[in-house]
Amino acid sequence: MSKKQSSTPHDALFKLFLRQPDTARDFLAFHLPAPIHALCDMKTLKLESSSFIDDDLRESYSDVLWSVKTEQGPGYIYCLIEHQSTSNKLIAFRMMRYAIAAMQNHLDAGYKTLPMVVPLLFYHGIGKPLSLFAVLAGLFRPIPNWQGSFMPPHFR
């Protein structure tokens, strides 16, 4: 009897490595924006058991949630790994949902304030990924003269 082979073995390996505290610290030191990394006490990095991915997306995504103490209190770093070569246009919306789910878990644990949640998306597809703001803005039905009023100048 043969074992079923994963169609994304490199992603499984990536997730396995991201679950190791020392590897995660090194990886996050490289990929987190410096101002956010400076807020985090990476010695307190702790793997959380939560996963927020919808069942229908498990083949295309995997996730890892780390808690970390920050200068402002508890926080989380949510790493989402996309296992497909083309980007999902709703991924920015899903990342917001997953970040909110992490916040809800935090509140359910008895905390009274919302934590910082830093979502990181690792996409290995073709082409350059768009900024979160550009992706979110593109999900709404166009309303003449509306988006430009609220959009930061560097995204116009």
Secondary structure by P-SEA (a helix, b strand, c coil): ccccccccaaaaaaaaaaacaaaaaaaaaacccaaaaaacccccbbbbccccccccccccccbbbbbbbccccbbbbbbbbbcccccccaaaaaaaaaaaaaaaaaaaaccccccbbbbbbbbccccccccaaaaaaaaccccccccccccccccc
